[in-house]
Amino acid sequence: MSRFWTDKIASLDPYVPGEQPQDKKYIKLNTNESPYSPSPKALEAMELEVSERLRLYPDPNCETLKEALAKSYQLNVNQVFVGNGSDEVLALAFMGYFAGGKPLAFADITYSFYKVYAGLYSIEPKLVPLSDDFDIIPADYENLDVSGVVITNPNAPTGKALPLSEIEAILKANPDVMVLVDEAYVDFGAQSAVSLINQYPNLLVVQTLSKSRALAGIRVGYALGHPDLIEGLERLKNSFNSYPIDRIALAGATAAVEDEAYLKEICDKTIATREQSVKDLESLGFNIIPSATNFVFVTHPGKDAEKIYLALKEQGILVRFFGSNKPRIGNYLRITIGTDEEMAALTAALKTL
Ligand SMILES: *Cc1c(COP(=O)(O)O)cnc(C)c1O
């Protein structure tokens, strides 16, 4: 607290990322990072950039990356926006499209950063409860008097995916506001809403290179949507920071997006490991929500999640525990899918408990 703080600073309730402890080497299954290295082509492109071009500003329009994304998703370049991680894309989208006075609809259990952005821009959240089985119910998004809708698909931290027809129902029910679909985990087995972009001018799809493309460290995310929505984001970005994507990130991200074979290879590996992990955890008595992501959300009917979390940490394995005070999910753990070896170590540690 400082006497120089404005009321705004004092009122904020900032996001708390998953712990990144430096005291020893953990098996990190707590922040949904990929256990695999990024595309070798991305590493090569970044090395070249470091050795030759860092004295120059990066391209403020990120043309090469936008072209690679447009090609990959069969869109036009003017339907692509890129930002410093999808968190920045979300922050700009909230500021530009949802800070209009009316409340913003999103699920009661979802990515906790939405509430933080809502606080930052003085947006009132309209929390729409998930069903008892943690499903998003499209009918609950009809006849809302809101500034917009945010759907995370697959949802986090539950891991559950919504079929495309249900996303479409939500778009149809909200033609006069923007519907943002956060697809951070879509490559691990859900249907993307990108195919609906040319039909629905109110749709903005947000994705990231942090999870499926194993590039959390370079901070690149993007939005796909109608050119007018994208232009709005560009206006905001160019009123705040012309160069949010540095040269290393731009080179690495472009090469990673072009390397579709590698993306498929590491996603397939994660999906196979996830299916095995589900079996192993079920045999230990855990209840597991069906996951279309690179994590599983689990609870044990006879054991306390916080105790499991602490005991695993003691054994050098980090998983995500959101707090026993969290409504509905206080006895759940979110476990990132690591390599086969890491998951075997997890199962072995859990057996000793
Ligand atoms: C990880 C995550 C993000 C943020 O990703 P970055 O691109 O690393 O900022 C956004 N939304 C959801 C749901 C996520 O899980």
The ligand as an SDF file (V2000), in Angstrom:
LIG
                    3D

 15 15  0  0  0  0  0  0  0  0999 V2000
   -3.2500  -20.9580  -20.1370 C   0  0  0  0  0  0  0  0  0  0  0  0
   -4.5330  -20.2770  -20.4580 C   0  0  0  0  0  0  0  0  0  0  0  0
   -4.5630  -19.0160  -21.0380 C   0  0  0  0  0  0  0  0  0  0  0  0
   -3.3440  -18.1470  -21.1440 C   0  0  0  0  0  0  0  0  0  0  0  0
   -2.4350  -18.5380  -22.0130 O   0  0  0  0  0  0  0  0  0  0  0  0
   -1.1950  -17.6180  -22.4070 P   0  0  0  0  0  0  0  0  0  0  0  0
   -1.2810  -17.5940  -23.8990 O   0  0  0  0  0  0  0  0  0  0  0  0
   -0.0110  -18.3300  -21.8930 O   0  0  0  0  0  0  0  0  0  0  0  0
   -1.3580  -16.2520  -21.8300 O   0  0  0  0  0  0  0  0  0  0  0  0
   -5.7770  -18.4790  -21.4110 C   0  0  0  0  0  0  0  0  0  0  0  0
   -6.9200  -19.1350  -21.1800 N   0  0  0  0  0  0  0  0  0  0  0  0
   -6.9440  -20.3250  -20.5800 C   0  0  0  0  0  0  0  0  0  0  0  0
   -8.2440  -20.9970  -20.3360 C   0  0  0  0  0  0  0  0  0  0  0  0
   -5.7490  -20.9300  -20.1950 C   0  0  0  0  0  0  0  0  0  0  0  0
   -5.7700  -22.0890  -19.5410 O   0  0  0  0  0  0  0  0  0  0  0  0
  1  2  1  0
  2  3  1  0
  2 14  2  0
  3  4  1  0
  3 10  2  0
  4  5  1  0
  5  6  1  0
  6  7  2  0
  6  8  1  0
  6  9  1  0
 10 11  1  0
 11 12  2  0
 12 13  1  0
 12 14  1  0
 14 15  1  0
M  END
$$$$
